[in-house]
Amino acid sequence: MLLHDESPAGVELRESSYVLGTYARTPFHPREGKGARLADAEGKIYWDLLSGIAVNALGYRHPAILRALREASEGLLHVSNLFFHPWQGILAERLVAGSGLARAFFCNSGTEANEAALKFARLRNPGRSKVVAIEESFHGRTFGSLSLTGHEAYRTPFAPLVSGDVVFVPPNDTEALEKAVDGETSAIFLEPIMGEGGIIPLSSKFMQTASVLADRHGALLVCDEIQCGLGRTGKLFAFEHAGIVPDMVTLAKPLGGGLPLGAVLVGPRVEDLVKPGHHGTTFGGNPVACRLGVALLAAIEEERLLAKIEALGAWLESELAPLAGKHGILDVRGMGLMWGIELDRPATPVMKALLAEGFVVGTARDKVIRLLPPYIVPKKALQEFVKALVKALENTSSSNS
């Protein structure tokens, strides 16, 4: 027996009365899911092509996640980082082995991971406050991470931000990058694929240039893979596509198997600098989230999902790329299971039209449809999406722009 109204109208009324209005919510009420499918409060079925913004990488009710969650629920839900539990070290070992870096620090979210990376960069380069980041990038909502975010609409309401000099350069502009990085630079922060910025992949040349410049000037190269990492591009880490190894990698979103978990992976230039008391967290690295993270990585390996992601991404590109220049599609960008479809009109009405047809997608900036489907998504879902997209664009006039 329910003690409160859980109908969509009741949920929306309660939130409008008591929850701080930080989100422009879509009136969609998912209640159940299995695989790549979601069901709403009325029982309507949808293909989920957003995965909770890249969090639910294995979809819903994946056997490995359910098994790990059942087993974890019988143990301790929390162990202070003053003490030990097995799963933090197990997950760290797997991340270190897969990345080629040296050690892991666990926190609760992506923005916390970037805050930690900023602090670790200061330890490496004391006295240097200059950071180079990318225009239209997104690194989080806390003050340090917000200072690195290259979209003024996010920064302006909260200025002045953290002291220090952040220089923004255009994505893939190697000449601008070379001019920006110098002996005063503490770190270079890059998203190998810029998610919130509209799904903009950084070229291998740009990434390699950043690596060379960091080495030359003693700066640290930090890859923010919070949205694009842990398999989404067809490789476990997106930086692998450029053939480089950064000094730090920040992770979150899918890492906890649906629970909050972030991480910073650090290389040899950082691992010996961080001492007890330099940084910490109460909840980061808790046993349940770490156990789910181990299950996620095991499933990616055992089910050979990276090869599937790569193949599906190549197929989806072959279907979407020819649509550029047609139906109001200006550009198609991405790889693996991370795609942006730039339109000649606002993306939100198209997103809502797709939702009405049974497809959950996201948006980025004003005019980009964002796809971040779970790694287990069937090809059938993407085939149906392409047809629905064309229909939605034909029914959505560019006069709305």
N, C-alpha and C positions, 0 to 999 in steps of 0.2 A: 504494500500500500504506500503510495507516494505521500510525502508530507508537504509537498509544494507542487506548484504547477510547472510541469516540464514541457508543456506545449511550446511550439515556436514563438507564439505571441507572448506567452508567459515568460519565456527565457529573455526575449528582447526587452520586455517591460522591466524586468528585474535588473538587467544590465544597465538600461538607460537611467535607472534610479540610483544604482549603487556603485557601478564600475566607472572608473575614470576614463573619459572619452579620448583615449590616445589612438584609437583605430577607427578608420572608416570601414565598418564591417559590411560585408555582403550578406543579405538575408538568406543564408544557406545554413542548414542545420544537420551536418553529418552526425550519425549516431552509431553506425556499425560499419565494419569493413572486413573484407577477405580478399587476399591477393591484391590486385590492383583495382578492386571495386570498392565503392562506398555506397552506403544507403542512408537516405535522410530520414527525418522524423516521420514522414508519410510513407516510407518504404520504397521510394523511387531510387533506382540504381544508376550509378554514375561510374564512368571511367575516371580514375584519379590520375591526372597528368601533372600534378604539382607536389605530391608527397609531403604536404605540410611545409612547403618551401624547403625541399631537399632533406627533410628529417626522416621520413618513413621510407628509407631506401629499400627495405625488404617488403614493402607493402604492409598488409594487415594480417594478423593472425599467422604469421610465418612460424612454422613448427619450431625452428631453432630459437626464436625469440620467446615463444610461449614456454618452451621447456626451460630455458635459462631463467625466465621470470618466476616460474613455479618453484624451481629449486632455490632461487635467491630469496623468495618470500618466506622460506622456512628458516633462514638465517638472520643475521643482523642487517637491518636496513641502513644503519650508519655506524661507522667506526671513525673516531677522530684521527686526523693525520698526526697526532702525537704518538699513535700506535701503528700496528701493522695489520693488514689483511691481505690475502693472497692475490686478489684479482687486479689490483692496481699494478703490481709488478708484471703479471702475466700480460695485461694489455699493453703496458709500456714496452715489454720485450718484443711483442709482435709489431708494434708501430715502428720501433727502432729498426728491426730487421727489414721491414718493408720499405723504409724510407732512405736508409743509409745514413741517418743521423745518429746521435749518440745517446740522448736521454729525453725523457718526457716529463712535463709538468702538467697535472690535471687541474682543471677549474670547472666552472659551471656553464660557460657560454662562450660564444665567439668574441664578443666585445671584451670579456675578461681575458681571453687568450691574447688579444692584441694589446691590451693594457700591460700584461706581463711581458710580452715581447718588447714593448717600448722601454720598460724598466730594465730588462736584460741588456738592451742596446746601450743604455746609459752606463751600465756597469762596464761594458766593453770599451766604451769611448767616453770616459768622464770628461766633462767640460764641453763636449760637443752637443749642441741642441738642435742642429739642423737635420731634418728628415725630408726625404724626397718621396713623394707619393704621386698618384695619377689622377688627372681630371676625371670627374664623374665616378670615381671609385666609392666604395662603401666599406667601412671597417667597423662600424658599431655606433652605439648611442651614448656610451659613457664619454667623459670629457676628453680623455686622451685619444680614444679611438675616433671620436667625432672630429678632433683636430686633423686627423689624417684623411677624413672623408672628403672627396673632391666634388661635392655637390653643395653649392652655397645655400640652397633652401633648407638643408638639414642643419647647417652651421650657424647661419645668421641670427636666429632667435636667441642663441645662447652665447653669443660673443660678449666679451673676449674669452677665448678658450685657453687651453693650457699654454703656458709660456714656452717660447721656442719658435724656431723658424721652420715652417712647413712649406716646401716649394712644390707646387703641382705642375706636372708636365703632361702634355696630351698623350693618350695611349698610342703606342707604336711609333712615336716620334723619337728615333734614336739620337738625332742631333740635339734636340731639346734636353734629352736625358744626359747626354755627355756634357752639356753646358751646366746643368744643374748640380751634378755630383762633383764634390771637391773635397779638400782636406778637412773641411768643417762638417762634413756629412756624417751623422751617426748611423743612419740606417736608410735603406731603400725598401719601401713597402709596396708590394705588387699583388694584385689578384691575377693569377694566370688566365682566368676567364672572369671578367667583371660581371657579376650577377645583377645587382640592383641598378647598375649603370646601363643595362640594356643588353646583356649577354654579348660582351665584346671580348673576343679572345686576343690576348697579347701574342704577338708573333714570336717564333723561336729566336729570330734575330734580336728583337727587343729584349727578351729575357736573357739571352746570352750576353748582350751588351751590358745589361744591369749587373750580371755576375762578374764580368771583367772589371767594370768600374768599381764595384764594391771591393774586389781584391786590390785594385790599384790604390785606392784611397783609404783602405783600412776600415771601410764601412761594413755594416752587416746587411746581407740580403735576406729579407723576410718575405716569404710567400704566404699570403692569406688564402688558404684553401678551405675556408669555412663552408662555402657553398659548392665549390667545384672539386673538392678533394674526396678521397676515400672511394674511388671507383667511378665517379660520375662521368668522367671523360673517356673511360675505357682503359685507363691505367689507374693503379691504386692512388698515385699522386699526380696531379696535373703538371707539376714541374718536370716530370719525366719526359714529356713530349719535347721539351727544349734541350734535353741532354745535359742538364745542370743539376747541382745539388746546392740548395740555399743554406744559409747559416741557421735559419729558423723557419718553421712551418707552423701556422696556426690552424686549428681544426675545431669543429663543433658539429652542428646540425645532425648528420646521421650517426655520429660517433657513439652516442649512448643508446642506440637502438630504439629511440623514441623518448628517452628520458634526458634531462638536461646534463650535458657533459661536454666540456671543452678541453683542449690540450694545446700545449706548445711543445713542439719537438725542437731540440737544440743540437747544434753540431759542436765540433771540437773547440771552436773559438769562444763558446759560451759555457760549456758544461762545467768547467772548473771555476768559473767566476761567481756562480750563485751559491751563497752560503746560508746556513740556517738563520732565519730572521729577515732575510732580504725580501721574501715574498711568502704568501700563504693563502689558505682558503679553508673555510669551515666544511663546506659540503663537497668540494671538488674531489673527484676520485672516489666517490662512495662505492661500496661493494656492489650494489645492485646495478648501477649504470655501467660500471666497469665490466661486470659479468655480461651484460647485454652487448657491450662493445666487443668483447671477445667472441661472442656468438655471431655478431655481424661480420667480423673479419673472417671467421671460419666459414660462414655460409658463402661469402664472396669467393673464397678459394675452392671450397668443396663443390659448389654448384657451377664453377667456371663462369661466373657472371661477368668478369671483365671482357672475355671474348664475346659474350652475348651482347653486352653494352656496345662494344665497338662495331659489331655487325649491324645491330639495330640502328645505331647512329649513322652509319654509312647509308643504310637503306632510307632512313628518314630524310637525310640530306638529298638523296636522289629524287625523292618525291617533292620536297619543299623548294629546293633551289630553282627548278623550272618555273615555279609560280612567281618568282620575283619579277616585278614589272607587270603583273596581272592582278586583277581583283583587288587592287589597292595595296598590294604587298610591295614594299620598297626594297627590302633586304631580308636575307635569312642568314643567321650567324650561329655558330656553336660547334659542338662535337659530342660524340657519345650520346648521353641522355640529358643534355643541357643545351637548349635551343631558344633563340630569340627571333621572333618574326616581327619586323618593323613595318608599321602600317602608315598609310597616308592620312590617318584619322585617329582620334582617341581610341585607345585599346579597351577601355572599360566597357563600352557598350557591346563590343565584340565578345569580350570575356563573358558578359552576362547572357548573350545570345547562345554561346557555346554551353554555358551552364544549363540553360533551358533545354538544350538538346542532349544533356547527359554527359558533359565533359567538364571536369574541374581543371582549369588552367589558371595561371597567374598573369600579372602584368609587371612591367618594369618601365620606369619613367612614364611618360604620357602615352607613348604610341607603340609599345612593344608588348606582344603576347609572349609570355614566358612559359616554357615547358621544362619541367623537372620531374618526369615520371619515375616511379619506383623501378628498381633494377630488374624486377621480375615481371614487368609489364609485357603482355603478349603483343606480338606484331599486329594482331587483329585490332587491338585498341588504337594503335597509331594509324592503321589504314582507315578506320572509321573516323578518326579525328580529322584527317586530311580532307575527307569529303565534307565533314561538318564545317570545317573552317571555311571552305569555299562558299558553302551555303550561307554561313553567317555573314561573310563579307558581302555577298550579293544582296543580303537583306539589311545591311547596315550602311546607310548612305555616308559617303565621304563629306557630305554637307555638314555633318556633325562636328567636323574638325574646326 
